[in-house]
Amino acid sequence: MQLSIDLTGREVLVTGSDQAARQAVRRYQAAGAVVSRLSSPQGGPFDGLPERPFLVAAVDDGQPGWKNFLDRCRAAGIPVAAEPAAGAPGQVTLVGGGPGTSELLTVAATKALRDADVVFYDRLAPYQELPSLTSAKLVDVGKKPGHHKVSQGDIEKLMVESAVAGNNVVRLKGGDPYVFGRGGEEVAACVAAGVKVRVISGVTSAISVPAAAGIPVTHREVSHMFTVVSGHAPLTAKEHEHLAGLGGTIVVLMGIGTLHQLAAGLSRAGMRPDMPMAVVERGYRPGQRTTIADLGTIASAAAGCSNPAVLVIGEVVRVAEANRGHAGAAADLDRLAASLLGS
């Protein structure tokens, strides 16, 4: 059960050791509460508190003796809220943020963000919603095509330095850290520096963004496999030949800049010109748009498209179009029935 309450100006007592309670203190301060602290159950008598608190936030720090104090608070009619202990200091967690909406964050991702002291985030992660997910310090290290605000090497250096300084660091990335996310490089940098590191997988845009447009990457009797390709750099002739001969579905991430080369290369490699293609822009974000054409016309049809975008090549695009057609027909029948009933 989750409850929301306005704590602006309310006295909140946060119990627990300084290390365990540090993030709970920030969370309640961010909610507008006036926070006081009790770091030990032997730290003072109940009557010695600064004021009768509106709420006691009890952090599970493992110390014995808190039960008696909290029982006295409850007996006095003061609500007690259980709070998790802060994440361990001096570590890095790589978190997959999914395609850009907090609705597709995993439970593990939201817990890691809640427990973070510092979050280094990308522009493809759900960064606009971070203030509601964490009280950590937020650092934008996002990269745009052709412009890297912070280089990859500097990102790794910042992560390691922050962890060594005693912070619980989250590196929030779009999609999944290990799908064209350079997560392996960031893990290696932490390991080389002797910093504890873990990875929380995310929902990759290779599957979720086509799904947002109604396109299944596999479909029985249509496609039993899919291949994920990075669109950041043009493919070689051999790679085009390999993709054209594989069959199934081809998904290209961030492929607008190389779309012309891709279409031309697949055509030269023997892919038929009427192979259906889709460009899904800004999946799960305001302004999401899908452009559908075929291999022979996609370059001109997608002339106004821009990244972030996912390209989908294969017969599954027709499946999505057929499903949309059936859905549209059903909606038309519903509207007709409603009008007849109302007449």
Protein Blocks (a to p, Z undefined) as FASTA:
>chain_A
ZZdddfehiacddeddfklmmmmmmmmmmnopacdddfbfklocfklpfbacfbdcddde
hpahjlmmmmmmmmnopacddddddddehiacdddebjoiaklpcfklmmmmmmpmbdcd
dfkbcfklmmmmpccdcddfbdcehiafbafklmmmmmmmmmmnopacddddehjfkgon
ommmmmmmmmmnopacdddddddfklmmmmmnopafbdehkbgcdcdddfkbccdfklmm
mmmmngpjdddehillmmmmmmmmmmmnopafklccdddehehiahiacddddfklmmmm
mmmgccdddddedjklmmmmmmmmmmmmmmmmmmmmmmmmmZZ
